[in-house]
């Protein structure tokens, strides 16, 4: 159960995906992550799998991926005694992570300024929807709204003038969590140099713009307005998807087409296309992209994906098969590279692994996520609380969980 970050204590006062997912990565590398939940139903993220149109499943897969390895402690932070318990947790912690709104942090008296007084070495990571300043600091933000819609991604990731696409659950949260994780890593390095903690901050909005950075940078630079293209009327037939005879599809990406178009045409058995005046030169290919796409779609539609995959692979042509999520879960290449990992305490149950590997510091094998308040008592005993005090706190509703 050891790892590179073994010995680091993380207090996580956060909900849903964006910030807790960063805690998951820290836990994968051995950090002790204590997830603080409110009384009652606990973290509402426990219920997210019930939100339509999420896939139906007996397993609580949302909670499983982002809460593995963690300890659950139930504390009523709205009560004065609850805040005292939290301060006891924070005083010897290394990292505090939260995504609560600034006004809530002020109300609960758990801002960076206040907690750093209790622990000057504390690294305080705060993730927000729209940033910590400006008129929208209190605006509710999920990855679907702040990362996907606000960043321009929702507008550009669609076929031509076609219907706007919804984002996949957690689609922006998980990559944005890596910014939180990276900021914490920088802060740990800074603490090694200075002996002091610091505050880390990032937002779903800024991460969304970073993900859409090339097109946004083009807009900043005064470029023409980007207009999404469709499969049948692409801006570039060499960066387009095509369907095969079995109904599957692959995404062709010929970035170096100036030198690769001729060999591409030969590889697919259509060498005459590279001599066609409409397609011979790049500028003409752009002007006649729709015609070329129609020819290629008809040609690729004559054979199954397995045959085209063999042809394209053998000729080093860059493409990607367009997989369904069910196919991803069975992908042998992903299995071989550790994209999925089995829970140590539930053989046969796999979870999606975090995407970073260190050759000399392997991650620990994950364990199942905690039940609500499963670790309240042992964690408080670790702080020096005796059984009588714990019983009193539980009776008053300050803490909750198993006795």
Secondary structure as UniProt FT lines:
FT   TURN            4..7
FT   STRAND          9..13
FT   TURN            18..19
FT   HELIX           20..28
FT   TURN            29..30
FT   STRAND          32..37
FT   HELIX           44..50
FT   TURN            52..53
FT   HELIX           61..67
FT   TURN            68..69
FT   STRAND          71..75
FT   TURN            77..78
FT   HELIX           80..91
FT   STRAND          95..98
FT   HELIX           102..108
FT   HELIX           112..118
FT   TURN            120..121
FT   STRAND          123..128
FT   TURN            135..138
FT   HELIX           143..149
FT   TURN            150..151
FT   HELIX           153..156
FT   TURN            160..161
FT   TURN            169..172
FT   HELIX           173..194
FT   STRAND          199..203
FT   HELIX           204..211
FT   HELIX           213..220
FT   TURN            221..222
FT   TURN            232..233
FT   TURN            237..238
FT   STRAND          239..243
FT   TURN            245..246
FT   STRAND          249..253
FT   TURN            255..256
FT   HELIX           257..267
FT   TURN            268..269
FT   HELIX           271..275
FT   TURN            277..279
FT   HELIX           282..287
FT   HELIX           289..300
FT   TURN            301..302
FT   HELIX           305..314
FT   TURN            315..316
FT   STRAND          319..321
FT   HELIX           325..328
FT   TURN            329..330
FT   HELIX           332..336
FT   TURN            337..338
FT   STRAND          340..342
FT   TURN            344..345
FT   TURN            347..348
FT   STRAND          350..352
FT   TURN            359..360
FT   TURN            372..375
FT   HELIX           376..382
FT   TURN            383..384
FT   HELIX           387..395
FT   TURN            396..397
FT   STRAND          399..400
//
